[in-house]
Amino acid sequence: MTEIPIIADSALPAHRLPIVLAPMAGGPSTPELVAAVCEAGGFGYLPAGYLTADALAERIARTRELTERPFGVNLFVPEPQQRQDLSAYAESLRPDAERLGAAVGELDWSDTDHWAAKLELLAGDPVAVVSLTFGLPSAEEAERLHAAGSALVGTVTTVPEARAAADRGMDALCVQGPDAGGHRGTHRVTDEPSTLPLADLLAEVRAVVELPLIAAGGIGTAAQIRELLAAGASAVQLGSLFLRCPEAGTNETHRKALTRRRDTVVTRAFSGRPARGLRNRFIDEHDADAPAAYPQVNQLTGPLRKAAAAAGDADSLHLWAGTNYRRAVDLPAADLVTALAAEL
């Protein structure tokens, strides 16, 4: 088994903390945020989702300028595309587009999120850990990343996914519960995400695989971290807690929305994949009709979301957040990690 920097033989090195920064794609997880968490004793992931290989290479280089600590990269695994007619959903978005002065996005059924180019980059310029979301690499792809020296972490949301990830040779699993902010890591776009509480899911996964487990989803306090570590997790992965840190690339519309009390809901309305965010008008109007089509729905809503962020329109924007988002504070990431460590 390839050793993961924050997990060695299922135990943590004494000088490190069992805290992992989640890969929040689309802006929040910047090189500055990743480096700050790593320097404070945790472990951070750069998200590769929505980036070209060249853009990812730039972020890797920038992170290495900021820290000598090991860090990881998260990849979205592309799923074979099942073409479907999305014209009705596209048409339902036109009033929003007109109001925002934007156009409904164009569809690209060949989109693989630059998967092959990113594999090529990471095989030639490896990072300590590569985590996978939305599925698993092929056996050959996994071996290629292993051969480059990277440990592999598979994101799982169910016991069958955990078994599949273990069989594919993952070195550890990120077990994502239902309270997680942003996209659920289901291996198929059409799967409805499990609602099994994180602690229960962790126990069920522990019963069937012998791999280190990283617990993720809605974790906001040191007490929760202690409980999950006691339940068998080797580390915990936190995302929403860092959204308001000054190093985070969270856009201002999203930042302001996080200071207001709203419920969170899981929706396909923005991307076609189930994702948890703050409930708003866009979700209320479009969730019921949103197709299970990723990344195509994400393509359709992309220009609208960009315009909404620029206009400060929180009711038309994807405001990804876990159920414990209210515990996010405007505090430097290192101070946040240090505060959690002191409580632990």
BELQUIUR-V487872 format. One record per helix or strand of 2 or more residues. SS is the DSSP state (@ for helix, = for strand). FROM is the first residue (numbers start at 1). TO is the last residue. If there is no record, write none. Layout:
# BELQUIUR-V487872
ss=[SS	SS]
from=[FROM	FROM]
to=[TO	TO]
This chain:
# BELQUIUR-V487872
ss=[=	=	@	=	@	=	@	@	=	@	=	@	=	=	@	=	@	=	@	@	=	=	@	@	@	@	@]
from=[7	19	31	43	53	72	87	115	129	139	151	159	172	182	198	212	222	235	240	252	264	275	281	296	314	325	333]
to=[8	21	39	47	66	76	100	124	133	148	156	167	176	183	206	216	230	238	242	257	267	278	289	311	316	327	343]
